[in-house]
Amino acid sequence: MAENLNHYNNEIRNFHTDKTDELDQFRLKFLGKKGILIQLFEKIKDIPPEERKNYGKDINILKSMVLEKVSFLKNQIESSGDNNIETVDLSQPANYISLGSRHPLSIVSKQICDVFKKIGYTIAEGPDIEDDWHNFGALNFSPEHPARDMQDTFFIDKDILLRTHTSPVQVRIMEKHQPPLHVVCPGRVFRNEAITARSHCIFHQIELLCIDKNISFADMRQTLDFFVKEIFGEERKIRLRPSYFPFTEPSAEMDISC
């Protein structure tokens, strides 16, 4: 029995490792529920009574040696930083996460809005789902107005609908703010139309609202001329043609030179 204790004593003294998993295996080998020390304590009943005291003392010494060895090696591994676990260097730059590109409609919409911001316009947006008052009534679209027929509408219920233009944003701005107003209103609009290669039931509009003193048709023409030159180039020219729109008077359509 004494030879076994000497053998374990030497094993403990000579054990060295810099790996956490190897240290855990060593600890369980001696201190686990089915470890060597438990087995040695169970054999104490087979020791002659006069030797039990010294035998128990030797086992306790062995146990202390194991605990000290485990504690020493654990501190050594932790201080060295190599505990067999992958570490993260927080000083390294983060991995670059590539983002998706912007949609062409978003790019063009921003370019257009940026042009008008140069001449004092602010961007205003509103809800896609509108009530009849903001989409039609406040714009003098009476129930029998022909413009209602020209803009086939997606009605959610009797008075709630998907907006057919961004003009409701202008109404909301005028309800909350006093003149002078210079606003650009971009956004999606919805009309109950057939989907073809040239048209869709969802499209985008950008409307301008200008309310100020001494504003005339000439100011609108100059604003459009500035916009075209900023977007398409200084050499471009515009032409305004009188046209009929039942919801605006006077009305015109714009042509741009090639």
N, C-alpha and C positions, 0 to 999 in steps of 0.2 A: 504493500500500500504506500509506503514511504517513497518507493521508486516512482510510482505514478505521480505523486505530488511533486517530486523533483523534476519529472519530465514536463509537467504542466508549467512549473515555475520557469523552466528554461524557455519553453515555448512563448510564454508571455513576455519575458525579457527580450527575446530575439525578434519579436513581431514588430514589423515596420510597414507602413503603407502611406500613400498619398491619395488614395482613392476612397471616397465615401462609402461605396458599396462594399469594398473589401473590409473596411472598418466595421460596418454593420454586421457582416458575416462573422467576424471575430467576436463581436459583442454577444451575438445570439448563441454562438458556439459555447461560450462560458456562462452567460447570464440568462439565456432563454429559459422558458418553462421546462424544456427538455434538455437543458444545457448540462455541461460537465459539473458545474458546482452543485446543481440540484441532485445529480446522481451521487456525488461524493457525500452530500449531507444524508442521503437516504441509506448509505452504507454504514453510517455511524453506529447503527444497532448491531452490526457484526463485529465491531471493534471491542476488544476486552475492556471491561469497565475501567481498569487502571490506566488505559491508554486513551480513553475517549476525550479527556480534557485537552491533551496535547494535540490530538487529531483535529478536534474542533477548532483549536487555536490556529493550526496550520491552514485549515480551509478558509478561515476568515482572513488570514494574511493573503492567501491566494486571491480571494474575492477583492480585497483592497487593491492588489496589484493590477487586476483586470480593470477596475474602475479608474485607477490612475492612468493606466495606459490608454484607455479609451478617451478620457478627458484630454490627455496630453496630445494625442494624435488628432482629435477633433479640432482643438484650438490651432494646431499647426496647419491643418488643411484649410481652415477658414481664413487664417492669416495669409496663407499663400495665394488665396483666391482661386485655387484649382480644386474645386470640389466635384468635378466630373459633371457639372451642370452648365449648360450653355448660358453665357452671360451676355448682356446687352451693353454696348458702349454708347452711353448717352451723349458723348461728345461728337459722334459721327453725324453727318448730315442725314436728314430723313430721306427715305427712298422717294423718288419722284413718282407721283401718281398722275398718269396722263388722264386728262379730262376729254370728254367728247367735244366735238366742234359745234359751234353755234349754227342754228338753222339759217339758211339764206334769207328767209323772211324776217327773222330777228335782226340779222345784220343790216339789211336794207332799211328796216324800220328805224333802227338806231341812227343810221346815216342821215336819213331824212329829218328826224327830230333834232339831231345835232345842228343841221343847217339852220333851222328856225330858231334854235336857242341862241345862235349868233346874233340875231336881230331882235332879241328881247322876249321871245315866246317862252312860256313855261309848259311843261308836259302835264297833262291831266288824264286820268284813267277812271273808268267806271265799271260797274258790274255787267256781266254778259246777260244775266237774267234781269229784265226790266218790267216795270208796270206800264200799262197802256198810256197813262198820263205823261210820263217822261219820254216815251218813245213816239207818241203821236199827239196827244191832246195839247201838251205845252208848246208844241211846234205848229199849232193851228191846223192840225190834221183832223178835220171833223169826221164823224162816222161815215159820211158819204164822199169824203175827199178822194179824188182819183189816185192820189199817191198811195193810198192803202191798197189799191188793186195792183199797182206797179210793184209793190213790195210784199209779195206773198209771205205770210208770217207764220212762224212756228209758235202757236199758242200752247202754253202749258195749262192754263185754264182761261176763264173769260177775260180776266184783266192782267194776267201774267204771261210774259212771252220772252222769247229770245230776241234780243235787240236786232233790228234790221239795219241800223246805222250807228255811228258813234255820236250822233247829234244829242242823245240823252245826256252825254257827259257835259255838253255845253249848257244844257238846262240846269244841271246840278251845280255847275260853276256859277251861273248867274243867280241861282237861288241863294248862294252862300257868300258871294263877293260882289263888291261894288265896282263900277268902271273907274278907270280904264282897265280893260282886260285884253291880254294877248296870250292866247292859249292854243296849243296843238294837242289834238286828241287822237292818239293811235289805238287800234284794237281790232279784235275779231268781230265780225257781224254774221248774221245767219238769215238766210232766205230760203223759203220752200220752193226751190227750183230744181229742174232736172240736172243730174250730174253728167257732164260730157267732157270731152277732151279739152274744151275751152272754158268750162265754167264748173263751179262747185256750189254746194249749198252753204259752205263756210268760206268766207274770204276776209280780207283785211282792208280797212279804210284808215285814212289819216285826214282829219278835218281840222281846219283852222277857224278860230273865233277871234275877231278883232272888234272891240267896242271902245271908241275914243272920240274925241271931238275932231271935227274937220276931216273925217275919214271918207274917202270916195272910192269909186271903181278904179281910179288911177293908182291908188295905194295897193289895191289887190294885184293889179297888173305888175307893178314894180316888185312886189313880194314874190310873185310867181317867176318873174324874170330872174331875180336873184337866186331863187331855188334851182332853176334849170341850169344856170351857169355853174353853180356850186356842185351839182350832181353830174352833169353831162359835159361841162367844159365851157370856157369863156366864149368860144366861137359860136355857141348855140343861140338861136333866136326863137322867139315864141310868136304865135299868132292866136288871137282870140276871135272865135266865131260865135255870133249870136245863136242861141239854141233855146229850145223850149223845155222847161222843167216845171211841172205844176206846183212844186213846193218852194221855188225861189223866183224872184223877179227883181231886177233883170238877171238873166242867166247867160252863160257862155261856156263854150268848150275850148280847150287849149290844144294847139298843135305845136310841135317842137321840130325845128329844122334838123336835118340829118348831118 
